[in-house]
Amino acid sequence: MAVIGFIGSGLVGSAVARRALAAGHQVVMSNSRGTRSLARLVREFGPAARAATPGEAATVADLVVLAIPYGKFPRLPRDELTGRIVLDACNYLPYRDGRDRAIDEGRTSTAEVLAQRLPYSTIVKGLNTIAAGQILADATPPGTPNRRAIPIAGDDIIAKQIVARFIDDLGFDAVDAGPLSGGRGPHFDPRTAWQPPLTAPALAAALT
Ligand SMILES: NC(=O)c1ccc[n+]([C@@H]2O[C@H](COP(=O)([O-])OP(=O)(O)OC[C@H]3O[C@@H](n4cnc5c(N)ncnc54)[C@H](OP(=O)(O)O)[C@@H]3O)[C@@H](O)[C@H]2O)c1
């Protein structure tokens, strides 16, 4: 059992939290509007859930799930995220986040921008390629035939192993897609990554 801190408790954050709770983890939920706005959600989640500020969610977490719009990265609690593994589920959507030429031109990715903003955190990209509803609908126990796979990218092997175990707990196989810069590839692009869902061998083959 681990404490999973959530920065962002919307569609993705709450879907991941539901699966994390089902796997026996504790969840600490946060958003931009404050703990009172999360009271109903954590009540529904039960005693293994509570609401906090983003800074507190980061401080107490064994693993932080980041699920906010890319355009909100400048408001992250950098100090409290020091030393934390951050699973970056975020996508860049120009119509929502504003244009980022470096991403548009393939010179960087959301996770690499995050790593620059949070130089003392360990970033792993993942869960940005599955729709929030599918996190609940497509989850299956380990060993289920045709279990859905999720690509992850990062520069720290240990952090990727921790994230892979967490993704397994959620109900999916994790496939290592290489370094954080691998997050620039088509398998992490929300415009192309959603469908069809791939199994681990098919995803691994597609990544080579
Ligand atoms: N929806 C999907 O199917 C899907 C799938 C994969 C990836 N994504 C990506 O995942 C991210 C989250 O998507 P979503 O659909 O979950 O969005 P959402 O439902 O709009 O939720 C966004 C959450 O982020 C919070 N937030 C915004 N700024 C924040 C800040 N500075 N500090 C803390 N919390 C903050 C919001 O809190 P308030 O409401 O209090 O502002 C809200 O809880 C986005 O980057 C999205 O592109 C979405």
The ligand as an SDF file (V2000), in Angstrom:
LIG
                    3D

 48 52  0  0  0  0  0  0  0  0999 V2000
   -9.7580   13.5550  -20.1980 N   0  0  0  0  0  0  0  0  0  0  0  0
   -9.0440   12.5740  -20.7440 C   0  0  0  0  0  0  0  0  0  0  0  0
   -9.5900   11.5640  -21.2190 O   0  0  0  0  0  0  0  0  0  0  0  0
   -7.5310   12.6620  -20.7430 C   0  0  0  0  0  0  0  0  0  0  0  0
   -6.8050   11.5200  -21.0350 C   0  0  0  0  0  0  0  0  0  0  0  0
   -5.4200   11.5550  -20.9750 C   0  0  0  0  0  0  0  0  0  0  0  0
   -4.7580   12.7310  -20.6180 C   0  0  0  0  0  0  0  0  0  0  0  0
   -5.4980   13.8530  -20.3680 N   0  0  0  0  0  0  0  0  0  0  0  0
   -4.7460   15.0490  -19.9470 C   0  0  0  0  0  0  0  0  0  0  0  0
   -4.6810   14.9710  -18.5130 O   0  0  0  0  0  0  0  0  0  0  0  0
   -4.7670   16.2830  -17.9470 C   0  0  0  0  0  0  0  0  0  0  0  0
   -6.0060   16.3580  -17.0710 C   0  0  0  0  0  0  0  0  0  0  0  0
   -7.1370   16.1300  -17.8860 O   0  0  0  0  0  0  0  0  0  0  0  0
   -8.6020   16.0250  -17.2770 P   0  0  0  0  0  0  0  0  0  0  0  0
   -9.4600   15.5880  -18.4040 O   0  0  0  0  0  0  0  0  0  0  0  0
   -8.5510   15.2580  -16.0180 O   0  0  0  0  0  0  0  0  0  0  0  0
   -8.8960   17.5490  -16.9670 O   0  0  0  0  0  0  0  0  0  0  0  0
  -10.0510   18.1480  -16.0300 P   0  0  0  0  0  0  0  0  0  0  0  0
  -11.1510   17.1740  -15.8570 O   0  0  0  0  0  0  0  0  0  0  0  0
  -10.3370   19.4950  -16.5770 O   0  0  0  0  0  0  0  0  0  0  0  0
   -9.3120   18.2930  -14.6120 O   0  0  0  0  0  0  0  0  0  0  0  0
   -8.1950   19.1320  -14.4830 C   0  0  0  0  0  0  0  0  0  0  0  0
   -7.8220   19.1550  -13.0250 C   0  0  0  0  0  0  0  0  0  0  0  0
   -6.6190   19.9180  -12.8870 O   0  0  0  0  0  0  0  0  0  0  0  0
   -6.7950   20.7740  -11.7580 C   0  0  0  0  0  0  0  0  0  0  0  0
   -5.8660   21.8660  -11.8330 N   0  0  0  0  0  0  0  0  0  0  0  0
   -5.7450   22.8280  -12.7730 C   0  0  0  0  0  0  0  0  0  0  0  0
   -4.7170   23.6370  -12.4750 N   0  0  0  0  0  0  0  0  0  0  0  0
   -4.1980   23.1810  -11.3120 C   0  0  0  0  0  0  0  0  0  0  0  0
   -3.1260   23.6010  -10.4970 C   0  0  0  0  0  0  0  0  0  0  0  0
   -2.3620   24.6500  -10.8080 N   0  0  0  0  0  0  0  0  0  0  0  0
   -2.8690   22.9090   -9.3640 N   0  0  0  0  0  0  0  0  0  0  0  0
   -3.6320   21.8350   -9.0330 C   0  0  0  0  0  0  0  0  0  0  0  0
   -4.6520   21.3860   -9.7710 N   0  0  0  0  0  0  0  0  0  0  0  0
   -4.9260   22.0590  -10.9060 C   0  0  0  0  0  0  0  0  0  0  0  0
   -8.2410   21.1730  -11.8460 C   0  0  0  0  0  0  0  0  0  0  0  0
   -8.6600   21.7410  -10.6330 O   0  0  0  0  0  0  0  0  0  0  0  0
   -9.8230   22.8700  -10.6160 P   0  0  0  0  0  0  0  0  0  0  0  0
  -11.0080   22.2410  -11.2550 O   0  0  0  0  0  0  0  0  0  0  0  0
   -9.9780   23.1650   -9.1670 O   0  0  0  0  0  0  0  0  0  0  0  0
   -9.2610   24.0140  -11.4130 O   0  0  0  0  0  0  0  0  0  0  0  0
   -8.8760   19.8190  -12.1280 C   0  0  0  0  0  0  0  0  0  0  0  0
   -9.0040   19.0730  -10.9340 O   0  0  0  0  0  0  0  0  0  0  0  0
   -4.7840   17.2350  -19.1320 C   0  0  0  0  0  0  0  0  0  0  0  0
   -3.4640   17.6200  -19.4390 O   0  0  0  0  0  0  0  0  0  0  0  0
   -5.3850   16.3820  -20.2560 C   0  0  0  0  0  0  0  0  0  0  0  0
   -5.0460   16.8790  -21.5380 O   0  0  0  0  0  0  0  0  0  0  0  0
   -6.8670   13.8390  -20.3880 C   0  0  0  0  0  0  0  0  0  0  0  0
  1  2  1  0
  2  3  2  0
  2  4  1  0
  4  5  1  0
  4 48  2  0
  5  6  2  0
  6  7  1  0
  7  8  2  0
  8  9  1  0
  8 48  1  0
  9 10  1  0
  9 46  1  0
 10 11  1  0
 11 12  1  0
 11 44  1  0
 12 13  1  0
 13 14  1  0
 14 15  2  0
 14 16  1  0
 14 17  1  0
 17 18  1  0
 18 19  2  0
 18 20  1  0
 18 21  1  0
 21 22  1  0
 22 23  1  0
 23 24  1  0
 23 42  1  0
 24 25  1  0
 25 26  1  0
 25 36  1  0
 26 27  1  0
 26 35  1  0
 27 28  2  0
 28 29  1  0
 29 30  1  0
 29 35  2  0
 30 31  1  0
 30 32  2  0
 32 33  1  0
 33 34  2  0
 34 35  1  0
 36 37  1  0
 36 42  1  0
 37 38  1  0
 38 39  2  0
 38 40  1  0
 38 41  1  0
 42 43  1  0
 44 45  1  0
 44 46  1  0
 46 47  1  0
M  CHG  2   8   1  16  -1
M  END
$$$$
